[in-house]
Structures are given as structure tokens and as C-alpha cells.
């Protein structure tokens, strides 16, 4: 199953079972997908950043990233730590019809896709073996399937997975809030919130530093240490992310989109977009709309 790159879904499902990374070989930047990503963590620790909030990465947690949701995992590999995960990335509208015969499950499927989730992860799952079995069964069956049988198998896999998720989600009210697992990385969260409120404006590091009451050097170091990317890299990613959203959900002219994300020079915007996405904004819109 081929790779999903920043929203470019080349197959009906991008799937992996117990994929392992060691020695900092998994270096992820902020990114999003056109589809849903479900990430189950078998081993690993670090920080997950979603919606400008940070959460502890722990074994046994299930992460849910909705379409277009910008997210990032900053992993720790000291003391011979290993990052082991199973994941599924898919376009939800392709499989919605398979859920319609079960109204309650269909409602939950729709909620995960477009609802306002209180947090992007489930901690303290009662039956982690069940999730492992679902991913392992898909992993074992996939190579033996014909091309014509694969979509049906994907739908069965997703139905089993969402049944397990729905059961776990229903017990969240009985558990402590997921907020207890948030890292106390408030300064970085404040930086992300400031960027979210100001990324549509011309950027000056001194303005941000003044708002944060930090020196520009300390501000830059703090952000890079916590996220693994520079403030400028994140700002570009946030702007490109918003441009993709506008290109695929509106009919706004590309020059207007450039202005909406804080770039008044349309030529520069097109060049920047192509550098990061491999195609021009016009080509991206034509391909995905």
C-alpha cells in the first residue's frame, strides 16, 4: 500500500502493522491528510501536537487525526526507545455506504470524520489486544487478496476498527479527562496559538517575541527544541495547509488565496506551493476537486 503524502491519497488505504523506528529514523514534520488517520501506538514516547495543544505519547494510545487536521509527533529515542505503531489512513467518503446499515455505528463514523472531538486521542484502552488483532488480521490477509477483493476487505477492517473505537469512546466519560496527559509545555502552545491568530499577516519574529515576552533567540530555540522544526518552517506549513483547504473546498481565485494566507505576491505563493507540494496550486486544485 503506497504512501500517503500531505493529502495525496494514491490508494484506497494506507496501512501499516507494527512498523518500527529507532535511532531518530522517524522524523515527522507538521502535516495533514485529506482523509482520516488512525494511529495506534504499541511502543514509544514523546509529544504529540494537535490543534495547538500538546499531549504525551504513550504505549496503548489511539490517535485520531481528522481530515485537514495539522498534527506532529516529536519522538524521544533516548535509552534505546523504539517507536512502534499501526496505522490506517483512508478517505472516509469512500466507505460511508458500508456503515449505513448500522445507524449507531454510522453516526459515530460521521462524528469521527466531521464532528468536533474534545481531544484527538484515547488513553487507557481496556482491550488493547482487540485493536492489535484487528490490525494483525488485516496485515495477514492483505497480500493474499485480489485487487477486486481489496475494497471489500478494507470496508470490513474499518467496520471492525470503528466498532472497537466506539466501544472505547463510550467509556471515556468514566475515565479521567485526557487533559491530564497534556504536557505542561504551555509556552510552545502559546507560540502555536499566536501563529494561529496571526499567520495571515506579514510575519516578524520580533513582533512574536514581544507578544511572548521572550527574546527572539530564546523563542526560536524553545520552539525548535519542542517541535523539531523552526518557527519559519512551521509558519510556511500552516500557510500551505490553509491554502490546500481553500483550494479544495472553495472556488476562490488563487491570487485571493495567496492574500488570505498572508502572501501578497502571487508568484511567490505559487513557487512556494510547488516547492512543498511538487505541483502548482492550479494543478493541485484540478487533481483533487
N, C-alpha and C positions, 0 to 999 in steps of 0.2 A: 504494500500500500504506500503510494508515494507521498512525499512530504507536503504539508500544507504551509504555505508561506504567506504571511501577513494577508490573510483573507483570500488567497488564491487556492480554491479547493479543486484539485485535479482529479480526485476520485470521490466516490460517494462517502467514503470513510477513511480517515487517517487513524490507524490503530497501532498500539504497541502494548506488549505484555512484559512486565518486569524488565524494562530497559534500564541498564545500569550506567552510571557515570562516576568516575573517580578522578582525583588529582586535577580538579578545576577544568575538566574537559567539557563540561556542560556550562557554557557561558551564555546566558539568555539576556536579551535586552528587552525593553518595553515593546510590546507588540499586541496585536489583536487578531481576531479571525472574523470572517463573515458568518461563520457558524458557531455552534456551541462547542466548548471544550470541557470535557470531564476528566479530571486528573486525580488518580488515586495514588497516594504516596505510601510505599512499602517501607522504605528507609530514607533517612535524610533529615537535615535540619538547616535552618536559615530563616529568611524573612520573605514573605510574600507581600507585594504591594498591589492593591486593587482599590479603585475609587479613592485614591489619595490616602488610604489607610494601610497600615502595616499589620501583618498577622504572623505569628510563629508558624513555621513549617515543622510538622511533627509526623512521625510514622502513624499510619492508620487514619489520616485525614483525607477527606474527599473534597476537592476544589471544583467549583462550578464557575466557569467563565462564560458569560452571555455574549451573543453576537456584538461585535464592535467594542467590547469592553477591554480597555487598555490594562495590561497586567504585567507583572515582572516577578521573577523568583531570584533572590540573591542567596546563593547556597554557601554553606560552610563545609570545607573539606578537611579541616584540621583533625588530628587524632584518627587518621585513616577512615574518615567518614565516607560513606557511599550514598549516592542519590539513586534510588531505585523507584521506578514509577510505572504505572499502567495508565494509558490514556486513550481517549476516543474523541475525535473532532469530526463533526458532521454538520450538514446543512439541515436544520430542523424541519423546514417545509417539505423536504423530500420524503419524510417518513410520517408526517402527521396523520395521513389517512389510515395508517396501520393502527393508530391509537383510538380512532373514533368509535370503535365498537365497545370500548370501556370508558364511559363518561367521566368517572372519577379520575382514572389514570390520564385520560386525555386532558382534563382540566389542569392536572399537575404538570404535565408535559408543556402545556401552553404557558403556565406560570413560570416555569424554569426558563423558557425561551424569552418571554417579553415582560414578565412581572418584575416588580421592584423587590428584589430579595433583600432581607435585612442584613445578610452577610454572605460572603462568597464561599463559605466552607462549612463542612460538617466535621466536628471533632467528636471523639469518644464513641465511635460506632460500636454497637453491641456485637454485631456479627461481621467481622472483617473477613472471615472465611467465605462468606457468601459472595462478597464482591470479588474476592480472589477467584472463586470457582467460575463466576460469570466471565471474567476476563480470560481465564485459562481455557475455558471451553471454546471461546471464540478463537483464541490463538491456535488451538489444536485442530479445529475444523476448517479454518480458512484455506490452508494450502490444498485441501482435497476437493474444494468446491469448484464447479464450473462457473464460468462468467455469468451465465444465466441464473444460477442459484445464489449468487453472492448478495444481491439486493435483498432477497427474502431472508437470508441468514442475518444480514445486518439488522433488519427490522426486528427479528426475534431476539437478537442480542440486546438491542435498545429497549425493547419491552421488558425483558428480564432486569436490565440495569435500572430502568426507571421505577419498576416495582420495588426493588430493593431501596432505591433512593427515597421513594415516597414513604416507605415504612420508617426509614431513619429520620426523615424530615418531620414526620408526625410526632416523634419523641423529643424534638428539640425543646419544646416548652417545658419538658420535665427535667432538662439539663441546665446547668449554669450557662449564662449567656456566652456566646463565642467571644464577646468583647474581653473576657478575662484572659484570652490568649493573645490579645493585641500586644505587640511590643511597645514599650514606652519610648518610642522614637518620635516624640512629638515635634521636634524641630524639623525633621525631614518631612513629616506630614504637613507642617505649616508651610514649608517651601513648596510642596506639591500643590497645596491649596492656593497659594499666592499665584503660582503659574497658571492654575486653572482659571483664576479670576482675571488674569492679565495677559494670557498668551496671544490674544487678538490685537494687542497693542505692540508698537516697536519696543524691543527689549533692551534694557540697560542693567547690567549686573549691579551697578551702584544703587539703582533705584530699589532693587530687591534687597540688597544688603541693608539699606536704610530702613526698609519696612520690617526686616527681620531683626534689626538691632545687632547685626554681626558685621565683621569686616568682610569684604569681598573674597579675600583669600580663605578665611575660615569657612565661609558659606560654601564656597566651591569644594573645599576639601571634605566638609561634612557630608555633602550630597553625594560626592563620588564614592566615598567610603561606604555609605549606606546602600547605594543602589548599583554601583559598578559602572555607572555612566556619568558623563559630565552634565551640568545644567543645560549647556547649549545642545548637546545630543538629545536630551530629553525634550527640550522645547521643540526641536525640529520634529521629533517623533510625534509629539502631541499635535502639532500643526498638520502633519501629513495624515495622522489618524482622523482629524476633523475633516480634512479635505476629502478623504475616502468616503466618509459618512455623507457628506454633501453631494459628492459625485454620484453616489449610488442611490440616494433617497430623494434628491431634488432635481429640478431642471435648470438650476441657476447657471448662468454663463460661467465659464472657467475663470474669467477675469474677476467676476464678483466673488467667487470662492476664494481666490487669492487674497482679496482685500479682507474678507471675513476672517481669515486666519492670520492676519497681521502682516501680509506681504503685499505692498503696493505695486511692486514690479512684477507684472505677469510673466515676463520672460524668465525672470529668476525663479519664480514659483514653478514653472514648467520644467526648468532644468533641475531644480532641487527634487521635484517629484520623480523625475525619470532616474535620477541618481539613486534614490532609495527604493523605487518600485520596479525599475527596469523598463518601464513604458511611460508614455506621456499621460497626463490627466485625461485627454480626449480618448486615447486608446483604452485606458482603464475603464472609463465610463461605457464605452462601446462594448467592451468584453463582458461587463458584469450587469448591465441593465438590459 
